[in-house]
Amino acid sequence: MADINDSLDEADARHFTRPLPKSAQAQMRFLVRQLKGTRAVADLLGISQRTVERYLKGQLKHPRPALAERMHREVRHRWQPRIRARARQRAATTDGLFMSTRARFGFTAAPGTTDDPRVRHLNQALPPEYAARLFTAQDAGATETQLRAILAEGLGEMYFRDRGRRAQGLDVEFTDIEQLDLDF
């Protein structure tokens, strides 16, 4: 199942102008600089402070796969914050975002219509107001269900109801996300 937070982070990463640090030592050095200390990095990654110091000195070079994934995710999350903010601001005010998904959609509609959920592959541009709501909710720590509800509302408005030109009163359920790519 696709994760909306991860999809937003990947969309952010497409705007980076410099590559992420590749080696474990460089990633650890970046995190220590960002968090201003080895204790904070150790707490963040769930390792000892001494292990962080060993990575900084180059004594340890190859982290376990789980630790390597956590380090990469935390570095990517903190890399080039001004470029990330500029891209998000542009998406939230003028450009909007583009969504490509394969998921199960169900409907609540008028009696006599088919509302059985089925898997669909949709590509849809969402206007800036949905991008702004999505970014605000993510920054506020919204759950995956809350983020999914915002995307479902945007898809319902833009794709299924066509900005109010058809299917008035249709509510969209967006579940079982198999694939999700967001771009802005």
Legacy VTK file of the C-alpha trace (Angstrom):
# vtk DataFile Version 3.0
C-alpha trace
ASCII
DATASET POLYDATA
POINTS 184 float
0.000 0.000 0.000
1.357 3.399 -0.993
2.075 5.997 1.679
1.005 9.599 0.992
3.737 11.091 3.198
6.387 9.137 1.284
4.891 10.236 -2.048
5.045 13.878 -0.950
8.666 13.460 0.164
9.564 11.910 -3.197
7.861 14.806 -4.984
9.912 17.205 -2.851
13.097 15.330 -3.754
12.491 15.942 -7.479
13.128 19.651 -6.846
16.507 19.257 -5.124
19.360 21.034 -6.871
22.162 19.060 -5.194
22.382 15.314 -4.610
21.867 13.879 -1.144
24.959 12.773 0.805
25.663 9.161 -0.171
28.063 7.725 2.397
27.016 6.897 5.936
29.672 9.263 7.284
28.418 12.182 5.174
24.790 11.490 6.098
25.653 11.312 9.785
27.697 14.530 9.551
24.727 16.281 7.933
22.313 15.065 10.605
24.649 16.106 13.431
24.957 19.565 11.882
21.175 19.871 11.442
20.244 18.612 14.911
23.214 20.307 16.613
24.616 17.313 18.439
25.278 13.610 18.466
22.813 12.896 21.298
19.862 14.254 19.270
20.878 12.180 16.237
21.257 9.063 18.379
17.769 9.579 19.829
16.314 10.216 16.370
17.828 7.089 14.817
17.441 4.838 17.840
21.157 4.097 18.236
23.763 4.959 20.834
25.654 8.240 20.878
28.909 6.287 20.618
27.696 4.650 17.374
27.003 8.103 15.919
30.540 9.171 16.873
31.992 6.061 15.197
30.177 6.899 11.951
31.480 10.475 12.160
35.078 9.265 12.574
34.702 6.780 9.731
35.235 3.743 11.971
31.844 2.391 10.893
31.030 2.610 7.203
28.210 0.170 6.396
25.053 0.518 8.512
22.504 -2.249 8.868
19.753 -1.999 6.212
17.156 -0.711 8.697
19.508 1.983 9.999
20.590 2.917 6.480
16.929 3.403 5.507
16.222 5.564 8.593
19.322 7.681 7.931
18.415 8.164 4.278
14.794 9.065 5.130
15.837 11.607 7.790
18.463 13.211 5.540
16.002 13.433 2.636
13.398 14.931 4.964
15.789 17.721 6.043
17.699 18.322 2.778
17.398 21.761 1.124
14.462 23.126 3.122
14.261 26.453 1.249
14.007 24.761 -2.147
11.382 22.393 -0.755
9.414 25.320 0.708
9.603 27.282 -2.548
8.291 24.330 -4.591
5.479 23.709 -2.113
4.545 27.394 -2.071
4.352 27.452 -5.874
2.172 24.321 -5.866
-0.103 25.721 -3.159
-0.619 29.087 -4.852
-0.392 28.680 -8.626
0.531 25.268 -10.041
-1.362 22.719 -7.951
-0.275 19.107 -7.996
-0.557 16.141 -10.329
-1.686 12.787 -9.010
-1.289 9.390 -10.637
-2.833 6.539 -8.695
-4.122 3.017 -8.885
-6.578 2.464 -6.066
-10.022 1.187 -5.154
-12.753 3.791 -5.491
-16.226 3.446 -4.052
-19.073 5.921 -4.174
-22.051 7.087 -2.208
-24.504 8.257 -4.850
-28.187 8.510 -5.661
-30.296 5.330 -5.378
-30.298 3.188 -8.498
-26.719 4.014 -9.509
-23.812 1.620 -9.385
-21.673 2.411 -6.377
-19.692 -0.811 -6.074
-16.021 -0.114 -5.369
-13.541 -1.089 -8.078
-9.869 -0.568 -8.845
-9.131 2.319 -11.200
-6.002 3.930 -12.553
-6.408 7.705 -12.570
-4.179 10.572 -13.630
-5.543 13.893 -12.459
-4.316 17.429 -11.880
-5.572 18.925 -8.641
-5.892 22.705 -8.178
-3.718 24.687 -5.750
-6.295 24.760 -2.962
-6.058 20.980 -2.536
-2.257 21.140 -2.597
-2.337 23.831 0.096
-4.707 21.769 2.263
-2.563 18.659 1.811
0.682 20.461 2.755
-0.945 22.169 5.744
-2.348 18.881 7.003
0.979 17.091 6.544
2.861 19.841 8.400
0.305 19.638 11.222
0.971 15.895 11.581
-2.208 14.589 9.973
-2.700 10.856 9.793
-2.636 8.873 6.568
-6.439 8.614 6.702
-6.817 12.391 6.911
-4.445 12.937 3.985
-6.321 10.291 1.996
-9.606 12.119 2.695
-8.188 15.358 1.246
-7.036 13.546 -1.911
-10.412 11.764 -2.190
-12.222 15.068 -1.950
-9.983 16.559 -4.649
-10.467 13.580 -6.957
-14.198 13.638 -6.339
-14.407 17.307 -7.232
-12.097 17.310 -10.250
-12.520 13.873 -11.816
-15.885 12.464 -10.815
-17.989 15.628 -10.375
-16.037 17.690 -12.960
-16.206 20.857 -10.820
-19.947 20.499 -10.297
-20.948 19.813 -13.925
-22.077 16.239 -13.236
-22.775 13.694 -10.494
-23.844 16.191 -7.829
-23.958 14.662 -4.380
-21.373 11.987 -5.193
-19.000 11.210 -2.308
-15.805 9.338 -3.164
-14.100 6.689 -1.020
-10.387 6.321 -1.808
-9.068 3.024 -0.350
-6.605 0.203 -1.037
-4.006 2.430 -2.695
-1.763 0.177 -4.770
0.288 2.920 -6.407
0.480 6.662 -5.786
2.718 9.228 -7.427
2.383 12.905 -6.597
4.199 15.673 -8.443
4.182 19.435 -8.157
LINES 1 185
184 0 1 2 3 4 5 6 7 8 9 10 11 12 13 14 15 16 17 18 19 20 21 22 23 24 25 26 27 28 29 30 31 32 33 34 35 36 37 38 39 40 41 42 43 44 45 46 47 48 49 50 51 52 53 54 55 56 57 58 59 60 61 62 63 64 65 66 67 68 69 70 71 72 73 74 75 76 77 78 79 80 81 82 83 84 85 86 87 88 89 90 91 92 93 94 95 96 97 98 99 100 101 102 103 104 105 106 107 108 109 110 111 112 113 114 115 116 117 118 119 120 121 122 123 124 125 126 127 128 129 130 131 132 133 134 135 136 137 138 139 140 141 142 143 144 145 146 147 148 149 150 151 152 153 154 155 156 157 158 159 160 161 162 163 164 165 166 167 168 169 170 171 172 173 174 175 176 177 178 179 180 181 182 183
